[in-house]
């Protein structure tokens, strides 16, 4: 049976791939776009994208691909690929290699893809992957989807860091060049091994030092019963004289379907009081829409 396709949305681009091809390398903040996927044995898909201030000539790019040819590694034009992709098929003793490129002229974006077939070449799957590559539409928010996390982040927030510790994926975003305001999303595996008590106790222990807890309460997001807390810490003497603190809101819930705990952080300089989350911020789980959506929060129950 063919592997079902999954979708990655990363730094403004989206594409589909077989579910058993896992993301092993990805572009970070300030880097040219890249996603590298592999199965258990081989590298399978490598996608690069970059904005250019000129119109690239694909003919010259394809000739560049030919430079690595050897006696046992000859290239032929890639036939039948979805327009406007163009590329080469290289047959070698180690398998078939697809090198293809296309542009998005309006956005001045060049995308290059390498697909590796170590055994039988799957032409229909290859075409489906190439046809799925597209740029994310412009708008006030953008979907980020990879590594098991799916989140809608306002576009004025930029990726600051990614942590891929075993069983714990964390993305952090900031608005502008400063460290605040800040959004962080975590997805943590195997809670049966580390969540030994109530979720509220774990969430309180996750706070950094010198944070004063202001309020903690039950909350409901989607079909999940979770926890929410608000705390503050000093933002410096001048900010404090102006009545401003580093205010932080933490939320956590357990998705039983995925057997994962989600942890959302939002922090900004603000007057002492409730925080207002970015309106378009959403974190999705259960493969059924958002588990948390700041634009449609339910009334929070009190203890």
Residue pairs with C-beta under 8 A, 6 or more apart in sequence:
2 18
2 122
2 125
3 18
3 19
3 20
3 21
4 18
4 19
5 16
5 17
5 18
5 19
5 128
5 132
6 16
6 17
6 18
6 19
7 14
7 15
7 16
7 17
7 132
7 145
8 14
8 15
8 16
8 17
8 23
8 35
8 145
8 146
9 136
9 142
9 143
9 144
9 145
9 146
10 26
10 27
10 33
10 35
10 144
10 145
10 146
11 27
11 33
11 159
12 33
12 49
12 135
12 136
12 142
13 33
13 47
13 49
13 111
13 133
13 134
13 135
13 136
14 132
14 133
14 134
14 135
14 136
14 143
14 145
15 35
15 47
15 129
15 132
15 133
15 134
16 128
16 129
16 132
17 37
17 44
17 45
17 129
18 44
18 125
20 39
20 40
21 37
21 38
21 39
21 44
21 45
22 37
22 38
22 39
23 35
23 36
23 37
23 146
23 147
24 36
24 37
24 38
24 43
25 34
25 35
25 36
26 34
26 35
26 36
26 146
26 162
27 33
27 34
27 35
28 159
28 161
28 162
29 158
29 159
29 160
29 161
32 48
32 49
32 50
33 47
33 48
33 49
33 50
34 46
34 47
34 48
34 49
35 45
35 46
35 47
35 146
36 43
36 45
36 46
36 47
37 43
37 44
37 45
37 46
38 44
41 118
42 95
42 116
42 118
43 116
44 115
44 116
45 113
45 114
45 115
45 116
45 129
46 113
46 114
47 111
47 112
47 113
47 114
47 133
48 111
48 112
48 113
49 109
49 110
49 111
49 112
50 109
50 110
51 107
51 108
51 109
52 108
52 109
52 110
53 108
55 103
55 105
55 108
56 101
56 103
56 110
58 86
58 101
58 102
58 103
61 101
61 112
62 86
62 87
62 88
62 99
62 101
65 75
65 87
65 88
65 99
66 75
66 88
69 75
69 90
72 92
72 93
73 90
73 91
73 92
74 90
74 91
75 88
75 89
75 90
75 99
76 88
76 89
76 91
77 87
77 88
77 89
78 85
78 86
78 87
78 88
78 89
78 98
78 99
78 100
79 89
80 123
80 127
81 87
81 100
81 126
81 127
81 130
82 127
82 130
82 131
84 102
84 103
85 100
85 101
85 102
85 113
85 130
86 100
86 101
86 102
87 98
87 99
87 100
87 101
87 113
88 98
88 99
88 100
89 96
89 97
89 98
90 96
90 97
90 98
90 99
94 118
95 116
95 117
95 118
95 119
96 116
96 117
96 121
97 114
97 115
97 116
97 117
98 113
98 114
98 115
98 116
98 117
98 126
99 112
99 113
99 114
100 112
100 113
100 114
100 115
100 130
101 110
101 111
101 112
101 113
102 110
102 111
102 133
103 109
103 110
103 111
104 111
104 135
107 135
109 135
111 133
113 129
113 130
113 133
115 126
115 129
115 130
117 126
136 142
136 143
138 155
139 155
140 154
140 155
140 280
141 152
141 153
141 154
141 155
141 280
141 281
141 282
142 152
142 153
142 154
142 155
143 150
143 151
143 152
144 150
144 151
144 152
144 153
144 159
144 171
145 151
147 164
147 169
147 187
148 169
148 187
148 258
148 260
149 169
149 171
149 185
149 187
149 283
150 283
150 284
150 285
151 171
151 185
151 281
151 282
151 283
151 284
152 280
152 281
152 282
152 283
152 284
152 290
153 173
153 183
153 280
153 281
154 175
154 278
154 279
154 280
154 281
156 175
156 176
157 173
157 174
157 175
157 181
157 183
157 278
158 173
158 174
158 175
159 171
159 172
159 173
160 172
160 173
160 174
160 182
161 170
161 171
161 172
162 169
162 170
162 171
162 172
163 169
163 170
167 188
167 189
167 190
168 186
168 187
168 188
168 189
169 186
169 187
169 188
170 184
170 185
170 186
171 184
171 185
171 186
172 182
172 183
172 184
173 182
173 183
173 184
174 180
174 181
174 182
174 183
175 181
175 182
180 246
180 267
180 268
180 269
181 266
181 267
181 268
181 269
181 278
182 265
182 266
182 267
182 268
183 264
183 265
183 266
183 278
183 281
184 263
184 264
184 265
185 262
185 263
185 264
185 265
185 283
186 262
186 263
186 264
186 265
187 260
187 261
187 262
187 263
188 194
188 260
188 261
188 262
188 263
189 259
189 260
190 259
191 254
191 259
191 260
191 261
192 259
195 202
195 254
195 261
199 226
199 227
199 252
199 253
199 254
199 261
200 216
200 227
200 229
202 252
203 216
203 227
203 229
203 250
203 252
203 263
204 213
204 216
204 229
206 250
206 263
207 213
207 229
207 231
207 248
207 250
208 233
210 233
210 234
211 231
211 232
211 233
211 248
212 231
212 232
212 233
213 229
213 230
213 231
214 230
214 231
214 232
214 272
215 229
215 230
216 227
216 228
216 229
216 230
217 227
217 228
217 229
217 300
217 301
217 302
217 303
218 225
218 226
218 227
218 228
218 300
218 301
218 302
218 303
219 225
219 226
219 227
219 228
219 251
219 300
219 301
220 226
220 298
220 300
220 301
221 251
221 253
221 290
221 291
221 292
221 293
221 297
221 298
222 285
222 286
222 289
222 290
222 291
222 292
222 293
223 286
223 291
224 253
224 254
224 255
224 285
224 291
225 253
226 251
226 252
226 253
226 254
227 251
227 252
227 253
228 249
228 250
228 251
228 300
229 249
229 250
230 247
230 248
230 249
230 250
230 274
230 275
231 247
231 248
231 250
232 245
232 246
232 247
232 248
232 272
233 245
233 246
233 248
234 240
234 245
234 246
235 244
235 245
235 246
235 269
239 245
239 269
243 271
243 272
244 269
244 270
244 271
245 269
245 270
245 271
245 272
246 267
246 268
246 269
247 267
247 268
247 269
247 270
247 272
247 273
247 275
248 265
248 266
248 267
248 275
249 265
249 266
249 267
249 275
249 277
250 263
250 264
250 265
251 263
251 264
251 292
252 261
252 262
252 263
252 264
253 261
253 262
253 291
253 292
254 260
254 261
254 262
255 261
255 262
255 285
255 286
255 291
257 285
257 286
257 287
258 285
258 286
260 285
262 283
262 285
262 291
262 292
264 283
264 292
266 275
266 277
266 278
266 281
268 275
277 294
278 294
279 294
279 295
280 294
280 295
281 293
281 294
282 290
282 292
282 293
282 294
282 295
283 290
283 291
283 292
284 290
284 291
285 291
